[in-house]
């Protein structure tokens, strides 16, 4: 029941042009050191968390949101500074209670974008693949060549037709790919960027309103 509540309430999308090229992507990474809460405390924090989400959505700041299975989740905002994001999130009791470690990136979609979704929402589960670029002394000299091979490999995956969206956080900050259907981890472990030690791979399941990333 708790998971269904999260799925129903955390998935939000409101008007934003799919042609807008840059957004602000927030990871709410589950804080392993967060204080243990009672059921009543958790419910109270979640209600306040949702109230802040609804406020930001109505104000046109928050464009999409969804939880990861197992905890944490994502927000997609219109492009904003770190100071603006901190101000928008500051009333959230979950943020105040440090339930998550917040991570912020500029996000540029390369496949699809962020689109309006009207109620009633159709909830879907996608696979969320994150690529973190880890530049070291072993990869620094060949970084551009490895990234090109990584991008070429992603284009092959996009051509399968199962990709919901794909985009990057910046030249050196990695990116994401969201897919429908089943995901074979070995496919992504075969990515040249992963094979050559530049890309760190994370795969999770994401619940979100269908159409949030302009997918059909």
Backbone as JSON, one array per atom type, in Angstrom:
{
  "sequence": "XXXXXXXXXXXXXXXXXXXXXXXXXXXXXXXXXXXXXXXXXXXXXXXXXXXXXXXXXXXXXXXXXXXXXXXXXXXXXXXXXXXXXXXXXXXXXXXXXXXXXXXXXXXXXXXXXXXXXXXXXXXXXXXXXXXXXXXXXXXXXXXXXXXXXXXXXXXXXXXXXXXXXXXXXXXXXXXXXXXXXXXXXXXXXXXXXXXXXXXXXXXXXXXXXXXXXXXX",
  "N": [[0.83, -1.2, 0.0], [1.95, 1.21, 0.76], [3.85, 1.6, -1.27], [2.16, 1.82, -3.49], [0.89, 4.18, -2.78], [3.0, 5.98, -2.96], [3.57, 5.77, -5.68], [1.22, 6.79, -6.81], [1.15, 9.39, -5.88], [3.61, 10.68, -6.2], [4.12, 10.99, -8.88], [4.14, 13.42, -11.18], [3.37, 15.67, -13.78], [3.49, 18.69, -15.55], [2.65, 21.53, -17.67], [5.16, 22.05, -20.02], [7.24, 23.01, -22.63], [8.26, 20.64, -25.01], [10.31, 21.4, -26.54], [12.0, 22.94, -25.1], [15.34, 23.13, -24.21], [17.07, 22.71, -22.05], [16.98, 21.54, -18.75], [16.57, 21.34, -15.15], [17.76, 18.76, -13.32], [17.04, 16.71, -10.63], [18.3, 14.45, -8.29], [16.91, 12.6, -5.73], [18.54, 11.07, -3.6], [18.42, 8.22, -1.63], [19.06, 8.53, 1.77], [21.32, 6.77, 3.57], [21.94, 7.15, 6.19], [19.84, 8.33, 7.43], [17.59, 9.31, 10.03], [15.79, 6.9, 11.95], [12.3, 6.55, 11.68], [9.0, 6.72, 13.15], [5.9, 5.17, 12.11], [3.89, 7.09, 12.11], [5.39, 9.47, 12.05], [6.65, 9.18, 9.56], [4.44, 9.24, 7.86], [3.49, 11.85, 8.29], [5.68, 13.37, 7.37], [5.67, 12.58, 4.68], [3.22, 13.57, 3.82], [3.65, 16.34, 4.05], [5.76, 16.56, 2.27], [4.49, 15.9, -0.15], [2.7, 18.03, -0.27], [4.42, 20.15, -0.73], [5.45, 19.4, -3.21], [3.11, 19.56, -4.78], [2.6, 22.29, -4.57], [4.85, 23.41, -5.88], [4.46, 22.36, -8.41], [2.04, 23.57, -9.2], [2.89, 26.17, -9.32], [4.38, 26.12, -11.56], [7.03, 25.39, -11.55], [8.08, 22.84, -10.86], [8.35, 20.17, -13.03], [8.19, 17.42, -13.55], [8.02, 14.35, -11.67], [9.04, 11.43, -9.89], [9.13, 8.29, -8.1], [11.84, 6.05, -7.23], [11.88, 2.51, -7.2], [12.35, 1.1, -4.08], [13.22, 3.36, -2.83], [14.0, 6.9, -2.66], [14.19, 9.13, -5.56], [13.28, 11.17, -8.43], [13.28, 14.61, -9.49], [12.24, 16.85, -12.02], [12.93, 20.02, -12.93], [12.13, 23.27, -14.33], [14.81, 25.06, -15.89], [17.06, 26.15, -13.46], [18.87, 27.92, -10.88], [21.24, 26.76, -8.38], [20.7, 28.04, -6.0], [18.03, 28.84, -6.31], [16.76, 26.33, -6.52], [17.35, 25.28, -3.99], [15.87, 27.03, -2.42], [13.26, 26.46, -3.28], [12.97, 23.83, -2.45], [13.27, 23.98, 0.26], [11.0, 24.2, 2.09], [10.12, 21.6, 2.25], [9.41, 18.94, 4.32], [10.66, 16.45, 4.22], [13.1, 17.02, 3.06], [14.06, 18.77, 4.98], [14.31, 16.98, 7.08], [16.37, 15.51, 6.17], [16.05, 13.19, 4.61], [16.95, 12.47, 2.17], [19.88, 12.57, 0.08], [20.62, 15.25, -1.8], [21.07, 15.82, -5.21], [22.11, 17.75, -7.91], [21.75, 18.56, -11.37], [22.31, 20.13, -14.56], [20.24, 19.34, -17.29], [20.09, 18.01, -20.49], [17.99, 16.85, -22.84], [18.38, 14.39, -25.39], [16.95, 12.59, -26.76], [13.58, 12.77, -27.22], [11.84, 14.7, -24.65], [10.57, 16.83, -22.12], [7.25, 16.69, -21.37], [3.79, 17.91, -21.28], [1.4, 16.28, -19.16], [-1.83, 15.17, -18.75], [-4.37, 14.8, -16.23], [-6.58, 11.97, -15.98], [-3.69, 10.37, -14.67], [-1.75, 7.89, -16.3], [-0.06, 5.42, -14.82], [3.23, 4.2, -15.11], [5.92, 1.81, -15.2], [9.28, 2.19, -15.66], [12.61, 1.33, -16.77], [15.41, 2.83, -15.42], [18.37, 4.06, -16.39], [21.47, 5.06, -15.36], [24.38, 6.84, -16.24], [27.44, 7.48, -15.0], [30.2, 9.49, -15.46], [33.45, 8.71, -14.8], [36.28, 10.16, -14.49], [39.64, 9.36, -14.64], [43.19, 8.91, -14.11], [43.66, 6.95, -15.88], [41.77, 7.16, -17.85], [41.62, 9.78, -18.65], [43.2, 10.75, -20.8], [42.1, 9.56, -23.03], [39.5, 10.22, -23.01], [37.66, 11.75, -24.8], [37.5, 10.02, -27.05], [36.5, 7.67, -25.91], [34.0, 8.54, -24.97], [32.76, 9.12, -27.41], [32.52, 6.54, -28.49], [30.84, 5.47, -26.55], [28.54, 7.09, -26.93], [27.89, 6.35, -29.57], [27.23, 3.71, -29.13], [24.96, 4.01, -27.52], [23.24, 5.1, -29.42], [22.69, 2.9, -30.98], [21.13, 1.44, -29.18], [18.98, 3.19, -28.88], [17.9, 2.95, -31.41], [16.5, 0.58, -31.22], [13.95, 1.15, -30.51], [12.84, 1.07, -28.0], [13.48, 3.02, -26.22], [12.64, 5.52, -23.97], [13.49, 8.08, -23.19], [16.57, 9.91, -23.55], [19.49, 11.51, -22.4], [21.9, 14.05, -21.47], [23.93, 15.23, -18.73], [25.99, 17.02, -18.83], [29.2, 17.95, -20.22], [31.06, 16.4, -18.85], [29.68, 14.96, -16.97], [28.12, 12.72, -17.25], [25.0, 10.94, -17.87], [21.56, 9.96, -18.6], [19.38, 7.2, -19.44], [16.21, 6.1, -20.26], [14.12, 3.31, -20.32], [11.49, 1.32, -21.73], [9.83, -1.84, -21.07], [11.58, -4.99, -20.6], [14.9, -5.09, -19.25], [18.12, -6.03, -20.02], [20.84, -6.32, -18.14], [23.4, -6.98, -19.0], [23.58, -5.99, -21.56], [24.06, -3.27, -21.23], [26.35, -3.39, -19.78], [28.05, -4.07, -21.75], [28.59, -1.75, -23.03], [31.01, 0.34, -24.49], [32.07, 2.46, -22.96], [31.63, 1.6, -20.34], [33.05, -0.78, -20.4], [35.66, 0.17, -20.74], [36.16, 1.46, -18.39], [35.38, 4.08, -17.92], [32.72, 4.77, -17.54], [30.39, 4.53, -14.96], [27.84, 2.4, -14.05], [24.38, 2.44, -13.25], [21.32, 0.9, -12.54], [17.9, 1.26, -12.12], [14.41, 0.94, -11.14], [11.81, 3.02, -12.18], [8.92, 4.83, -11.34], [6.43, 6.61, -12.96], [4.34, 9.15, -14.51], [2.92, 8.23, -17.57], [4.09, 9.57, -20.61], [5.47, 11.69, -19.61], [8.01, 12.12, -20.56], [7.59, 12.76, -23.17], [7.06, 10.5, -24.58], [5.34, 8.14, -26.66]],
  "CA": [[0.0, 0.0, 0.0], [2.81, 2.39, 0.82], [4.42, 1.8, -2.59], [1.11, 2.34, -4.36], [0.67, 5.58, -2.41], [4.1, 6.75, -3.53], [3.41, 5.8, -7.13], [0.1, 7.64, -7.18], [1.29, 10.78, -5.47], [4.87, 11.29, -6.57], [4.23, 11.16, -10.32], [3.5, 14.68, -11.55], [3.91, 16.37, -14.92], [2.67, 19.83, -15.93], [3.04, 22.1, -18.94], [6.49, 22.54, -20.38], [7.46, 22.7, -24.02], [9.25, 19.61, -25.27], [11.4, 22.02, -27.28], [12.94, 23.53, -24.15], [16.49, 22.26, -24.39], [17.81, 22.45, -20.82], [16.19, 21.48, -17.52], [17.35, 21.03, -13.95], [17.45, 17.38, -12.91], [17.38, 16.48, -9.22], [18.21, 13.13, -7.71], [16.7, 12.47, -4.29], [19.21, 9.82, -3.27], [18.08, 7.75, -0.29], [20.13, 8.75, 2.74], [21.43, 5.58, 4.42], [22.15, 7.56, 7.59], [18.67, 9.06, 7.9], [17.04, 8.87, 11.32], [14.66, 5.98, 11.91], [11.06, 7.24, 12.02], [7.8, 5.93, 13.39], [4.95, 5.21, 11.01], [3.2, 8.39, 12.16], [6.33, 10.49, 11.59], [6.84, 8.99, 8.12], [3.22, 9.71, 7.18], [3.47, 13.3, 8.39], [6.69, 13.9, 6.47], [5.25, 12.35, 3.3], [2.13, 14.51, 3.51], [4.27, 17.64, 3.82], [6.54, 16.41, 1.04], [3.56, 15.98, -1.27], [2.16, 19.39, -0.31], [5.42, 21.01, -1.37], [5.47, 19.01, -4.62], [1.92, 20.12, -5.43], [2.78, 23.74, -4.65], [5.83, 23.72, -6.92], [3.85, 22.03, -9.7], [1.06, 24.61, -9.52], [3.64, 27.4, -9.62], [5.06, 25.94, -12.83], [8.47, 25.17, -11.34], [8.33, 21.4, -10.95], [7.79, 19.69, -14.29], [7.92, 15.98, -13.46], [8.6, 13.72, -10.49], [8.69, 10.03, -9.74], [9.97, 7.54, -7.14], [12.51, 4.79, -7.56], [11.55, 1.38, -6.35], [13.37, 0.94, -3.06], [13.5, 4.62, -2.14], [14.56, 7.99, -3.47], [13.43, 9.46, -6.75], [13.78, 12.27, -9.26], [12.5, 15.79, -9.86], [12.71, 17.63, -13.16], [12.49, 21.41, -12.83], [12.61, 24.18, -15.35], [16.2, 25.38, -15.59], [17.14, 27.04, -12.3], [20.15, 27.92, -10.18], [21.29, 25.99, -7.13], [20.05, 28.84, -4.96], [16.58, 28.75, -6.52], [16.33, 24.98, -6.17], [17.41, 25.15, -2.52], [14.73, 27.79, -1.87], [12.02, 25.75, -3.6], [12.9, 22.59, -1.69], [13.48, 24.21, 1.7], [9.84, 23.91, 2.94], [9.81, 20.16, 2.22], [9.85, 18.33, 5.57], [11.57, 15.36, 3.92], [14.4, 17.66, 2.87], [14.46, 19.27, 6.3], [14.69, 15.82, 7.91], [17.52, 14.88, 5.51], [15.72, 11.84, 4.17], [17.66, 12.22, 0.92], [21.02, 13.38, -0.34], [20.13, 15.91, -3.01], [22.09, 15.98, -6.24], [21.53, 18.61, -8.95], [22.46, 18.62, -12.65], [21.65, 20.6, -15.76], [19.88, 18.17, -18.08], [19.74, 18.28, -21.88], [17.52, 15.64, -23.53], [18.78, 14.19, -26.79], [15.83, 11.83, -27.31], [12.37, 13.28, -26.57], [12.05, 15.84, -23.78], [9.64, 16.83, -20.99], [5.98, 17.08, -21.98], [2.63, 17.96, -20.39], [0.57, 15.1, -18.98], [-3.09, 15.56, -18.13], [-5.06, 13.81, -15.42], [-5.99, 11.05, -15.0], [-2.4, 9.85, -15.07], [-1.51, 6.45, -16.46], [1.22, 5.16, -14.18], [4.03, 3.18, -15.77], [7.22, 1.52, -14.62], [10.35, 2.16, -16.64], [13.96, 1.13, -16.27], [16.16, 4.08, -15.4], [19.79, 3.73, -16.45], [22.3, 6.24, -15.16], [25.78, 6.72, -16.61], [28.32, 8.45, -14.36], [31.55, 9.52, -16.04], [34.48, 8.71, -13.77], [37.54, 10.46, -15.16], [40.81, 9.02, -13.84], [44.44, 9.02, -14.87], [43.64, 5.92, -16.9], [40.81, 7.49, -18.9], [41.65, 11.22, -18.97], [43.8, 11.0, -22.1], [41.28, 9.01, -24.12], [38.1, 10.53, -22.68], [36.8, 12.08, -25.96], [37.29, 8.85, -27.9], [35.62, 6.73, -25.2], [32.65, 9.12, -24.97], [32.19, 8.94, -28.74], [32.12, 5.14, -28.6], [29.67, 5.34, -25.67], [27.39, 7.7, -27.61], [27.55, 5.52, -30.72], [26.58, 2.51, -28.6], [23.61, 4.41, -27.11], [22.43, 5.28, -30.63], [22.2, 1.56, -31.37], [20.05, 1.1, -28.26], [17.85, 4.05, -29.25], [17.33, 2.41, -32.65], [15.63, -0.56, -30.92], [12.59, 1.66, -30.34], [12.38, 0.89, -26.63], [13.99, 4.11, -25.39], [11.67, 6.56, -23.63], [14.25, 9.33, -23.31], [18.0, 9.82, -23.3], [20.04, 12.84, -22.33], [23.18, 14.21, -20.77], [24.0, 16.25, -17.69], [27.05, 17.96, -19.15], [30.29, 17.33, -20.96], [31.82, 15.45, -18.03], [28.84, 14.57, -15.83], [27.31, 11.55, -17.53], [23.64, 11.16, -18.36], [20.58, 8.93, -18.29], [18.57, 6.6, -20.48], [15.03, 5.46, -19.67], [13.62, 2.33, -21.27], [10.32, 0.51, -21.44], [10.05, -3.27, -21.24], [12.62, -5.62, -19.79], [16.26, -4.62, -19.49], [19.2, -7.0, -19.78], [21.98, -5.54, -17.65], [24.6, -7.29, -19.76], [23.61, -5.1, -22.73], [24.68, -2.01, -20.84], [27.72, -3.68, -19.35], [28.85, -4.17, -22.97], [28.88, -0.38, -23.47], [32.46, 0.58, -24.46], [32.42, 3.33, -21.84], [31.68, 0.76, -19.15], [34.14, -1.73, -20.59], [36.95, 0.83, -20.62], [36.32, 2.01, -17.06], [35.02, 5.5, -17.81], [31.32, 4.91, -17.17], [29.83, 3.75, -13.87], [26.47, 2.07, -14.46], [23.37, 2.19, -12.23], [20.02, 0.61, -13.13], [16.81, 1.21, -11.15], [13.06, 1.03, -11.69], [11.21, 4.34, -11.94], [7.48, 4.96, -11.55], [6.14, 7.97, -13.4], [3.18, 9.26, -15.39], [3.25, 7.99, -18.98], [4.09, 10.79, -21.39], [6.27, 12.72, -18.97], [9.19, 12.38, -21.37], [7.11, 12.93, -24.54], [6.96, 9.21, -25.24], [4.0, 7.77, -27.12]],
  "C": [[0.86, 1.26, 0.0], [3.42, 2.68, -0.55], [3.39, 2.35, -3.55], [0.83, 3.8, -4.06], [1.76, 6.46, -3.02], [3.95, 6.88, -5.04], [2.34, 6.8, -7.53], [0.37, 9.1, -6.91], [2.56, 11.45, -5.93], [4.99, 11.55, -8.06], [3.43, 12.37, -10.76], [4.15, 15.19, -12.82], [2.95, 17.51, -15.25], [3.26, 20.46, -17.16], [4.5, 22.52, -19.0], [6.71, 22.13, -21.83], [8.53, 21.63, -24.18], [10.44, 20.18, -26.01], [12.36, 22.76, -26.37], [14.13, 22.6, -24.04], [17.21, 21.9, -23.1], [16.87, 22.52, -19.63], [17.13, 21.3, -16.34], [16.85, 19.69, -13.41], [17.95, 17.18, -11.49], [17.25, 15.0, -8.9], [17.96, 13.27, -6.21], [17.26, 11.1, -3.91], [18.91, 9.43, -1.82], [19.27, 7.88, 0.64], [20.23, 7.55, 3.68], [21.59, 5.91, 5.9], [20.97, 8.34, 8.16], [18.14, 8.45, 9.2], [15.87, 7.92, 11.11], [13.4, 6.69, 12.41], [9.95, 6.25, 12.36], [6.9, 6.03, 12.17], [4.25, 6.56, 10.95], [4.12, 9.51, 11.66], [6.53, 10.4, 10.08], [5.64, 9.52, 7.34], [3.17, 11.24, 7.17], [4.48, 13.94, 7.43], [6.26, 13.73, 5.02], [4.12, 13.3, 2.9], [2.69, 15.9, 3.24], [5.1, 17.66, 2.55], [5.64, 16.57, -0.18], [2.95, 17.37, -1.39], [3.14, 20.33, -1.0], [5.54, 20.69, -2.86], [4.3, 19.65, -5.36], [2.03, 21.63, -5.58], [3.72, 24.1, -5.8], [5.28, 23.41, -8.31], [2.87, 23.11, -10.13], [1.73, 25.93, -9.88], [4.43, 27.28, -10.92], [6.55, 25.72, -12.72], [8.84, 23.7, -11.5], [7.61, 20.84, -12.16], [7.43, 18.22, -14.26], [8.59, 15.43, -12.22], [8.17, 12.27, -10.43], [9.63, 9.33, -8.79], [10.68, 6.36, -7.78], [11.98, 3.7, -6.65], [12.7, 1.18, -5.35], [13.77, 2.22, -2.37], [14.19, 5.63, -3.03], [13.71, 8.24, -4.69], [14.07, 10.6, -7.52], [12.77, 13.41, -9.29], [13.1, 16.33, -11.15], [12.08, 19.0, -13.06], [12.78, 22.14, -14.13], [14.03, 24.58, -14.94], [16.28, 26.43, -14.49], [18.52, 26.91, -11.66], [20.08, 27.05, -8.93], [20.57, 26.72, -6.01], [18.54, 28.78, -5.08], [16.06, 27.38, -6.11], [16.31, 24.79, -4.66], [16.23, 25.87, -1.88], [13.43, 27.03, -2.1], [11.86, 24.49, -2.75], [12.91, 22.8, -0.18], [12.24, 23.96, 2.56], [9.51, 22.43, 3.07], [10.31, 19.52, 3.51], [10.77, 17.13, 5.37], [12.98, 15.87, 3.7], [14.93, 18.15, 4.21], [14.95, 18.14, 7.2], [15.85, 15.03, 7.31], [17.25, 13.42, 5.17], [16.48, 11.45, 2.91], [18.93, 13.06, 0.84], [20.68, 13.94, -1.71], [21.28, 16.19, -3.96], [21.47, 16.71, -7.43], [22.41, 18.63, -10.19], [21.64, 19.43, -13.65], [21.4, 19.38, -16.64], [19.45, 18.6, -19.47], [19.29, 16.99, -22.55], [18.05, 15.6, -24.96], [17.76, 13.32, -27.52], [14.59, 12.24, -26.51], [12.7, 14.42, -25.61], [11.21, 15.73, -22.52], [8.34, 17.43, -21.5], [4.85, 17.14, -20.96], [1.88, 16.64, -20.35], [-0.67, 15.52, -18.22], [-3.65, 14.43, -17.28], [-6.22, 13.21, -16.21], [-4.69, 10.46, -15.54], [-2.45, 8.34, -15.27], [-0.12, 6.16, -15.92], [1.94, 4.02, -14.9], [5.33, 2.97, -14.99], [8.23, 1.42, -15.75], [11.66, 1.75, -15.96], [14.75, 2.41, -16.48], [17.64, 3.73, -15.32], [20.58, 5.03, -16.33], [23.75, 5.91, -15.51], [26.57, 7.84, -15.93], [29.7, 8.36, -14.98], [32.57, 9.68, -14.92], [35.83, 8.91, -14.46], [38.69, 10.19, -14.2], [42.05, 9.18, -14.7], [44.48, 8.0, -16.01], [42.73, 6.27, -18.08], [40.89, 8.94, -19.38], [42.16, 11.47, -20.39], [42.95, 10.56, -23.27], [39.79, 9.31, -23.92], [37.24, 10.83, -23.91], [36.5, 10.86, -26.83], [36.34, 7.85, -27.23], [34.18, 7.24, -25.21], [32.0, 8.95, -26.33], [31.72, 7.5, -28.93], [30.89, 4.85, -27.74], [28.43, 5.89, -26.36], [26.95, 6.88, -28.81], [26.81, 4.26, -30.26], [25.15, 2.84, -28.16], [22.7, 4.6, -28.31], [21.88, 3.94, -31.12], [21.04, 1.12, -30.47], [18.8, 1.91, -28.58], [17.14, 3.48, -30.48], [16.44, 1.19, -32.41], [14.17, -0.14, -30.78], [12.05, 1.55, -28.93], [12.81, 2.01, -25.69], [12.92, 5.18, -25.21], [12.32, 7.94, -23.75], [15.72, 9.03, -23.05], [18.55, 11.23, -23.3], [21.29, 12.88, -21.48], [23.09, 15.34, -19.75], [25.05, 17.32, -17.99], [28.18, 17.22, -19.82], [31.0, 16.24, -20.17], [31.0, 14.84, -16.91], [27.94, 13.38, -16.11], [25.91, 11.9, -18.02], [22.74, 10.01, -17.98], [19.96, 8.37, -19.57], [17.43, 5.88, -19.79], [14.4, 4.56, -20.72], [12.34, 1.67, -20.77], [10.66, -0.97, -21.65], [11.14, -3.79, -20.32], [13.99, -5.11, -20.2], [17.24, -5.72, -19.11], [20.43, -6.2, -19.38], [23.24, -5.76, -18.49], [24.72, -6.43, -21.02], [24.34, -3.81, -22.4], [26.1, -2.21, -20.32], [28.64, -3.85, -20.55], [29.16, -2.8, -23.58], [30.4, -0.16, -23.41], [32.9, 1.49, -23.33], [32.51, 2.59, -20.53], [32.87, -0.18, -19.23], [35.51, -1.1, -20.36], [37.11, 1.61, -19.32], [36.0, 3.46, -16.9], [33.63, 5.68, -17.21], [30.98, 3.97, -16.02], [28.33, 3.6, -14.12], [25.58, 1.81, -13.26], [22.03, 1.96, -12.92], [18.99, 0.48, -12.01], [15.48, 1.18, -11.89], [12.42, 2.34, -11.23], [9.72, 4.27, -12.24], [7.16, 6.41, -11.87], [4.92, 7.98, -14.3], [3.62, 9.08, -16.85], [3.1, 9.29, -19.76], [4.95, 11.89, -20.81], [7.5, 13.09, -19.78], [8.84, 12.39, -22.87], [7.02, 11.61, -25.3], [5.52, 8.92, -25.61], [3.45, 6.62, -26.27]]
}
